[in-house]
Amino acid sequence: MNTQQQFVDGFCALAHEAHLASRKRGTWDDLRSDGECIAMMHADLSRALEALSHGNPVEGSVPPFSQGEAALAELIVRIMDFAVARQFFIAEALVAKMETLRMRREA
């Protein structure tokens, strides 16, 4: 199995785990709109920016990581959860995007 497939498999496994945890918490009891989901992702980006503007201190809930790292990790978890809910192939799209970027650098 190549590295890209290992990444896809691992990412998808974590995405399904994130979505299952989200469903168990009741997050998806009422169908969430795409706009609501994207707004929550945007809020995570805003928290990361705020953390960086304040020196990026250690996050209390996930030490030793910084608040910026924790906010970006939360963003990725939200993206994973959303991708499973909407049946998006984010891991595969990411691999394809990286290949496109690699080809641009070589051109």
Backbone as CSV, one residue per row, in Angstrom:
resi,resn,N_x,N_y,N_z,CA_x,CA_y,CA_z,C_x,C_y,C_z
1,MET,0.853,-1.179,0.000,0.000,0.000,0.000,0.897,1.240,0.000
2,ASN,0.594,2.186,-0.888,1.438,3.374,-0.967,1.069,4.394,0.114
3,THR,1.914,5.385,0.265,1.739,6.393,1.312,0.446,7.165,1.135
4,GLN,0.104,7.491,-0.108,-1.131,8.238,-0.343,-2.359,7.430,0.084
5,GLN,-2.368,6.142,-0.228,-3.503,5.307,0.168,-3.560,5.148,1.678
6,GLN,-2.406,5.063,2.322,-2.376,4.988,3.781,-2.967,6.269,4.390
7,PHE,-2.609,7.410,3.789,-3.161,8.680,4.261,-4.679,8.683,4.113
8,VAL,-5.171,8.320,2.924,-6.615,8.302,2.670,-7.317,7.381,3.661
9,ASP,-6.784,6.183,3.838,-7.404,5.226,4.762,-7.432,5.765,6.193
10,GLY,-6.328,6.325,6.643,-6.262,6.869,8.001,-7.170,8.070,8.183
11,PHE,-7.156,8.970,7.209,-8.007,10.160,7.262,-9.473,9.749,7.315
12,CYS,-9.858,8.822,6.444,-11.264,8.373,6.395,-11.683,7.691,7.695
13,ALA,-10.786,6.910,8.269,-11.102,6.259,9.545,-11.338,7.302,10.633
14,LEU,-10.464,8.313,10.704,-10.639,9.381,11.692,-11.895,10.195,11.406
15,ALA,-12.191,10.428,10.133,-13.387,11.188,9.766,-14.639,10.462,10.217
16,HIS,-14.686,9.173,10.000,-15.858,8.399,10.435,-15.961,8.385,11.960
17,GLU,-14.825,8.306,12.633,-14.822,8.364,14.099,-15.344,9.721,14.581
18,ALA,-14.896,10.800,13.933,-15.354,12.146,14.297,-16.858,12.286,14.071
19,HIS,-17.339,11.769,12.955,-18.764,11.874,12.651,-19.603,11.049,13.626
20,LEU,-19.141,9.866,13.950,-19.857,9.024,14.906,-19.950,9.720,16.266
21,ALA,-18.848,10.298,16.709,-18.845,11.012,17.996,-19.801,12.201,17.945
22,SER,-19.813,12.892,16.826,-20.703,14.038,16.651,-22.168,13.609,16.699
23,ARG,-22.481,12.503,16.044,-23.855,11.990,16.056,-24.257,11.560,17.472
24,LYS,-23.323,10.928,18.187,-23.621,10.489,19.552,-23.900,11.679,20.474
25,ARG,-23.230,12.811,20.223,-23.465,14.026,21.014,-24.771,14.706,20.617
26,GLY,-25.399,14.237,19.530,-26.655,14.829,19.084,-26.490,15.991,18.131
27,THR,-25.284,16.222,17.683,-25.021,17.354,16.805,-25.848,17.301,15.528
28,TRP,-26.112,16.109,15.049,-26.832,15.952,13.789,-28.297,15.562,13.999
29,ASP,-28.821,15.694,15.218,-30.226,15.349,15.463,-31.151,16.183,14.575
30,ASP,-30.847,17.452,14.442,-31.541,18.319,13.493,-30.583,18.525,12.329
31,LEU,-31.077,18.313,11.123,-30.216,18.455,9.954,-29.606,19.847,9.925
32,ARG,-28.305,19.903,9.890,-27.601,21.178,9.872,-27.407,21.624,8.431
33,SER,-27.596,22.896,8.198,-27.417,23.426,6.846,-25.930,23.535,6.530
34,ASP,-25.647,23.562,5.243,-24.256,23.754,4.819,-23.716,25.068,5.372
35,GLY,-24.548,26.100,5.334,-24.123,27.407,5.826,-23.749,27.380,7.297
36,GLU,-24.547,26.696,8.107,-24.246,26.586,9.537,-22.923,25.858,9.748
37,CYS,-22.736,24.778,9.006,-21.492,24.002,9.143,-20.275,24.830,8.747
38,ILE,-20.379,25.544,7.630,-19.262,26.378,7.169,-19.009,27.518,8.154
39,ALA,-20.061,28.089,8.711,-19.898,29.165,9.699,-19.139,28.666,10.929
40,MET,-19.426,27.446,11.351,-18.706,26.886,12.499,-17.227,26.676,12.156
41,MET,-16.942,26.269,10.927,-15.549,26.132,10.490,-14.860,27.494,10.487
42,HIS,-15.583,28.503,10.019,-15.044,29.855,10.003,-14.736,30.338,11.417
43,ALA,-15.595,29.976,12.361,-15.368,30.354,13.761,-14.075,29.738,14.286
44,ASP,-13.785,28.505,13.873,-12.523,27.874,14.288,-11.326,28.629,13.723
45,LEU,-11.430,29.052,12.468,-10.353,29.855,11.873,-10.190,31.178,12.622
46,SER,-11.303,31.785,12.995,-11.244,33.037,13.754,-10.591,32.833,15.117
47,ARG,-10.894,31.696,15.771,-10.238,31.392,17.055,-8.736,31.203,16.875
48,ALA,-8.339,30.576,15.778,-6.903,30.407,15.513,-6.235,31.763,15.314
49,LEU,-6.870,32.640,14.563,-6.309,33.971,14.329,-6.226,34.762,15.634
50,GLU,-7.270,34.673,16.441,-7.256,35.371,17.726,-6.130,34.845,18.617
51,ALA,-5.948,33.535,18.638,-4.867,32.952,19.445,-3.517,33.477,18.981
52,LEU,-3.313,33.522,17.681,-2.041,34.013,17.151,-1.820,35.481,17.493
53,SER,-2.901,36.245,17.490,-2.759,37.678,17.803,-2.490,37.929,19.281
54,HIS,-2.694,36.898,20.103,-2.434,37.022,21.546,-1.249,36.152,21.990
55,GLY,-0.337,35.893,21.095,0.876,35.164,21.450,0.746,33.656,21.407
56,ASN,-0.410,33.156,20.997,-0.647,31.725,20.831,-0.299,30.910,22.078
57,PRO,-0.968,31.219,23.200,-0.661,30.504,24.454,-1.096,29.041,24.394
58,VAL,-0.658,28.300,25.375,-1.015,26.882,25.489,-2.520,26.767,25.717
59,GLU,-3.126,25.795,25.046,-4.555,25.513,25.199,-4.761,24.686,26.456
60,GLY,-5.652,25.105,27.309,-5.889,24.400,28.563,-6.458,23.008,28.393
61,SER,-7.259,22.790,27.346,-7.928,21.493,27.215,-7.089,20.446,26.492
62,VAL,-6.057,20.867,25.773,-5.214,19.900,25.057,-3.731,20.257,25.148
63,PRO,-3.210,20.409,26.378,-1.783,20.689,26.489,-0.986,19.502,25.959
64,PRO,0.161,19.703,25.395,0.962,20.919,25.362,0.732,21.771,24.122
65,PHE,-0.381,21.572,23.428,-0.589,22.286,22.172,-1.075,23.706,22.415
66,SER,-0.764,24.579,21.464,-1.169,25.980,21.568,-2.650,26.126,21.211
67,GLN,-3.188,27.282,21.555,-4.583,27.561,21.212,-4.787,27.571,19.700
68,GLY,-3.795,28.066,18.967,-3.883,28.063,17.511,-3.915,26.649,16.963
69,GLU,-3.056,25.788,17.486,-3.049,24.390,17.049,-4.374,23.709,17.376
70,ALA,-4.888,23.975,18.576,-6.150,23.357,18.986,-7.304,23.825,18.105
71,ALA,-7.333,25.110,17.771,-8.406,25.638,16.924,-8.319,25.053,15.514
72,LEU,-7.114,24.920,14.973,-6.963,24.339,13.640,-7.287,22.849,13.649
73,ALA,-6.943,22.173,14.738,-7.315,20.756,14.863,-8.833,20.615,14.898
74,GLU,-9.502,21.486,15.639,-10.971,21.471,15.686,-11.553,21.720,14.301
75,LEU,-10.952,22.625,13.551,-11.389,22.882,12.177,-11.316,21.611,11.334
76,ILE,-10.222,20.907,11.439,-10.060,19.677,10.658,-11.093,18.635,11.082
77,VAL,-11.346,18.525,12.380,-12.369,17.593,12.864,-13.734,17.978,12.286
78,ARG,-14.053,19.271,12.280,-15.333,19.724,11.705,-15.416,19.396,10.211
79,ILE,-14.307,19.600,9.498,-14.281,19.288,8.068,-14.509,17.792,7.866
80,MET,-13.853,16.982,8.680,-14.035,15.534,8.581,-15.493,15.147,8.827
81,ASP,-16.070,15.685,9.895,-17.454,15.398,10.252,-18.389,15.799,9.108
82,PHE,-18.220,16.990,8.592,-19.032,17.507,7.497,-18.872,16.646,6.244
83,ALA,-17.640,16.246,5.956,-17.367,15.435,4.768,-18.104,14.101,4.829
84,VAL,-18.102,13.472,5.994,-18.821,12.199,6.130,-20.322,12.441,5.983
85,ALA,-20.826,13.479,6.633,-22.263,13.771,6.573,-22.725,14.043,5.148
86,ARG,-21.891,14.695,4.363,-22.257,15.072,2.991,-21.698,14.110,1.940
87,GLN,-21.047,13.056,2.409,-20.448,12.047,1.530,-19.457,12.674,0.538
88,PHE,-18.621,13.570,1.080,-17.548,14.185,0.308,-16.290,13.328,0.444
89,PHE,-15.508,13.285,-0.580,-14.261,12.533,-0.597,-13.086,13.496,-0.391
90,ILE,-13.013,14.051,0.803,-12.031,15.079,1.117,-10.601,14.539,1.090
91,ALA,-10.378,13.372,1.642,-9.019,12.818,1.667,-8.509,12.617,0.246
92,GLU,-9.341,12.055,-0.605,-8.938,11.826,-1.992,-8.744,13.150,-2.724
93,ALA,-9.605,14.123,-2.441,-9.463,15.441,-3.059,-8.166,16.111,-2.613
94,LEU,-7.804,15.926,-1.356,-6.561,16.495,-0.844,-5.349,15.878,-1.536
95,VAL,-5.358,14.574,-1.700,-4.255,13.898,-2.403,-4.164,14.409,-3.839
96,ALA,-5.309,14.533,-4.508,-5.316,15.027,-5.889,-4.821,16.472,-5.959
97,LYS,-5.235,17.298,-4.993,-4.792,18.695,-4.958,-3.289,18.781,-4.751
98,MET,-2.753,17.960,-3.869,-1.308,17.956,-3.640,-0.561,17.557,-4.909
99,GLU,-1.103,16.607,-5.651,-0.481,16.194,-6.915,-0.511,17.351,-7.914
100,THR,-1.617,18.079,-7.969,-1.711,19.242,-8.851,-0.672,20.288,-8.476
101,LEU,-0.522,20.545,-7.188,0.478,21.518,-6.735,1.892,21.048,-7.055
102,ARG,2.138,19.764,-6.881,3.453,19.224,-7.205,3.760,19.399,-8.689
103,MET,2.780,19.143,-9.533,2.981,19.274,-10.977,3.213,20.740,-11.357
104,ARG,2.559,21.670,-10.710,2.786,23.105,-10.981,4.204,23.509,-10.649
105,ARG,4.733,22.994,-9.523,6.105,23.324,-9.124,7.105,22.807,-10.131
106,GLU,6.803,21.651,-10.731,7.733,21.041,-11.682,7.667,21.678,-13.051
107,ALA,6.599,22.387,-13.346,6.425,22.995,-14.679,7.282,24.216,-14.854
